[in-house]
Amino acid sequence: MAVDLVIDVENTPGALAQVAAAISDAGVNIAAATCVGPGERAELHILVKHAGAARHSLAISHLAVTREREVVVVEVEDSPGVLADLTRKIARAGVDLDLVYVATRNRVVFGSPDLDRLKAALD
């Protein structure tokens, strides 16, 4: 199961390095990351398979996971139109997305309040 962890951090030099180090210290691979926050705070989204170990290591480093949830990860071909095709399929199923980002090895991460319908739309 792929899990999107959200970590709220101060938007300062080294903040991402501290998060990445804590997660790697737990032996957990970061499959994707994105950051939102042009102000004093930033919201990091980190994609991992082993959320419990990552959460524990972050807590030891005084970093808190503010939210976490299962997401859908789709392997894709790296070519024009792939994201458009996938999102049209999701739209035809009437599924709202509230999270999208790109992961390593040509994968796209999708989050939705209706994860079951999202999964069904992508099958």
N, C-alpha and C positions, 0 to 999 in steps of 0.2 A: 504494500500500500504506500502510495506517495503522499507525503504530508507537507503542507505549506505552513511553516512556522513564521510568525510575525514577531519581530523583536524591535521595541522602541528604544532608540539610542540617541545620545546627544550627537548632533551633526558636526563632528569635529574630526580633524585628521587622526587616523588610527582607530576609529570606532569600528569600521568594517573588519580591520585586521584583528581586533580583539574578539569579535564574534566568530570570525573564521578560525582563529586559533583555538577557541574554546570547543568548537564543534569538531575540529580535527583531533584535538586532544582526546576526545571520546572515541576516536576511530571511526567517525561517521563521515561519509563522503557528502559534499555539497554538490547536488546535481544541477542546481540553478540558484540564481540570486538576482533580486532586483531591489531597488531602493527608491522610495518616494519621500521627498521632504526637503524643499529648498530653504527652509527656515532653520531655527535652532535645534529642532528635533527631526529625526529621520525614522521612517518605518521601513525596516528591512524585511523582505520576504525571502525566506531560505527554503529550498526544496530538499527534503531528506527522506530516506526510507526508514531510518531508525530514530523516530522522534523522541522516544523516552530517554535514550542515551544522550542525545543532543541537548534536550531540555535539562537533564541532570548536570551535564558539564557546564552549560550556560549559567545555571543557578550557582554553581560553585564559583564561577567567575563574576558573580554579582550582576548577571545579565538575566532579565526575565523575558520569557515568552509571553506576550500579551494576548495572543490568539493563536490557535492552530486548527487546521481542518484538513480533511482528505480532499485531494484534488484529482483531476483526471489528466494523465500525461499521455500524449499521442505521439508516436514516432511518425515523422514526416520526411518526405523528400525535400531537399533544399532547392526549390525552384519557384519561379514566379507563379502566383495564383493559388498555391497550396493553402495558405491561411484563408484566403477568400472562399475557397471551396469548402473548407471545414466550417467556417462561421456561417456560410449560407445554409449548410446542412443543419446546424444548431438552430439557426433562426427559423427554418421551416418547421422544426419540431416545437417552436414556441418557447424555447429555453432562453432565459436571461443569463448573461454572463456578468460576473462582477470581478473577475480576475483573469488576466491573460499575460503570460510571459514566456520567453524562449529558454529552453534548457539545453544542456550539453548534448552532443550526439544527435542533432537534428530532431529535437522533441519540442512540443508546445504544451504548456501547462494551462489548463482551464479550470476555473472555479465558478460555481453557481450555487445559489440557494437551493436548487433542486438537482442534486447530484445524480440521483437515480435517472431522471429524465435526460440529463446531459449524457450519462453513460449510454443510455438507450439510443440517443440520437447519433452517437459516434460509432455504434456497433454496425 
